[in-house]
């Protein structure tokens, strides 16, 4: 199948791509980096307003680096996984001090930034600087698993064969556009639970569809739970700290979660992760 995917997917993307601000030609590398970190495990619709607020307040890495990390956590809002906010703040400081305020352009340099993994480095090098990299997010991996390998879902973690396949499919010209086109196809059509094969530009050649859409046979894929978890508890506690511009008494935190054991565990976790600080008088605040 191989390169026969290129034209139909790129043509489909030209007609169906969402108009997202970080995809526009005037988007800065910093804007793209912020979007990539925010979009990890978070839907576009939730990211859009927070991204816009961040870019208005902190249009450059230096602008964010000049403020305390607690402000990044505060304005992260309810995107979830707030350590990403700390990572972005640490990135901003590293970019400001080590790269004269300019987001580095190469994969290897990007990988050296705090909290930047393989996917984000490849995505920023590709989408911000036009380099040729296999950008393997969940959507891309699912499209390639179905269209080429005939499997409903990719493995839980990225494998070497997956990476080699993705690299073999990179077009000689405009690899970044190819990467975002496959990503968009996975997000809008080749979705995890209800793929719209009738709307897919490569349905006629899709190995999974031609095989009769065989069901996934790997380990059970369980959806994430949230209600009653430590993660929900942490979110409640962090919301109190975000809403307060100053020290928060322990009683205000105790009031938002009934289970004392779980609450104390979650609060200790926030402190350990650098998302909260304990003051001498026993009150708490966002990191300074």
GIURZI-V81916 format. One record per residue. RES is the residue in three letters. D_LAST is the distance of its C-alpha to the last C-alpha in whole Angstrom. Layout:
RES D_LAST
RES D_LAST
//
This chain:
UNK 54
UNK 51
UNK 51
UNK 53
UNK 50
UNK 49
UNK 51
UNK 51
UNK 47
UNK 46
UNK 49
UNK 47
UNK 44
UNK 45
UNK 46
UNK 44
UNK 40
UNK 38
UNK 36
UNK 33
UNK 31
UNK 29
UNK 33
UNK 34
UNK 35
UNK 33
UNK 30
UNK 28
UNK 27
UNK 23
UNK 24
UNK 26
UNK 23
UNK 21
UNK 24
UNK 25
UNK 22
UNK 22
UNK 25
UNK 25
UNK 27
UNK 26
UNK 29
UNK 29
UNK 30
UNK 26
UNK 25
UNK 26
UNK 25
UNK 21
UNK 22
UNK 24
UNK 21
UNK 18
UNK 21
UNK 22
UNK 18
UNK 17
UNK 21
UNK 20
UNK 18
UNK 17
UNK 16
UNK 13
UNK 12
UNK 12
UNK 9
UNK 5
UNK 6
UNK 6
UNK 8
UNK 10
UNK 11
UNK 11
UNK 14
UNK 15
UNK 17
UNK 20
UNK 21
UNK 20
UNK 19
UNK 15
UNK 15
UNK 16
UNK 14
UNK 11
UNK 15
UNK 15
UNK 12
UNK 13
UNK 16
UNK 15
UNK 14
UNK 17
UNK 20
UNK 18
UNK 19
UNK 22
UNK 24
UNK 24
UNK 22
UNK 24
UNK 24
UNK 27
UNK 30
UNK 31
UNK 31
UNK 30
UNK 28
UNK 26
UNK 26
UNK 24
UNK 21
UNK 18
UNK 19
UNK 22
UNK 26
UNK 29
UNK 29
UNK 27
UNK 28
UNK 31
UNK 30
UNK 29
UNK 31
UNK 34
UNK 33
UNK 31
UNK 33
UNK 36
UNK 37
UNK 39
UNK 37
UNK 38
UNK 35
UNK 35
UNK 33
UNK 34
UNK 37
UNK 38
UNK 39
UNK 41
UNK 43
UNK 44
UNK 45
UNK 47
UNK 48
UNK 49
UNK 49
UNK 50
UNK 48
UNK 46
UNK 43
UNK 41
UNK 40
UNK 37
UNK 35
UNK 36
UNK 39
UNK 41
UNK 44
UNK 42
UNK 40
UNK 44
UNK 45
UNK 42
UNK 43
UNK 46
UNK 46
UNK 44
UNK 46
UNK 47
UNK 46
UNK 43
UNK 41
UNK 38
UNK 40
UNK 42
UNK 38
UNK 37
UNK 40
UNK 41
UNK 37
UNK 38
UNK 41
UNK 40
UNK 37
UNK 40
UNK 43
UNK 43
UNK 41
UNK 40
UNK 42
UNK 45
UNK 45
UNK 48
UNK 50
UNK 52
UNK 50
UNK 49
UNK 50
UNK 51
UNK 52
UNK 56
UNK 55
UNK 52
UNK 53
UNK 51
UNK 53
UNK 56
UNK 56
UNK 56
UNK 52
UNK 52
UNK 50
UNK 47
UNK 48
UNK 45
UNK 43
UNK 42
UNK 39
UNK 38
UNK 35
UNK 32
UNK 32
UNK 29
UNK 30
UNK 29
UNK 27
UNK 24
UNK 23
UNK 24
UNK 22
UNK 19
UNK 19
UNK 20
UNK 17
UNK 15
UNK 17
UNK 16
UNK 12
UNK 13
UNK 15
UNK 13
UNK 11
UNK 10
UNK 11
UNK 14
UNK 17
UNK 18
UNK 21
UNK 20
UNK 19
UNK 22
UNK 24
UNK 23
UNK 25
UNK 28
UNK 28
UNK 26
UNK 27
UNK 25
UNK 23
UNK 21
UNK 22
UNK 20
UNK 17
UNK 17
UNK 17
UNK 14
UNK 12
UNK 14
UNK 14
UNK 10
UNK 10
UNK 9
UNK 8
UNK 11
UNK 11
UNK 14
UNK 16
UNK 16
UNK 14
UNK 11
UNK 8
UNK 6
UNK 4
UNK 0
//
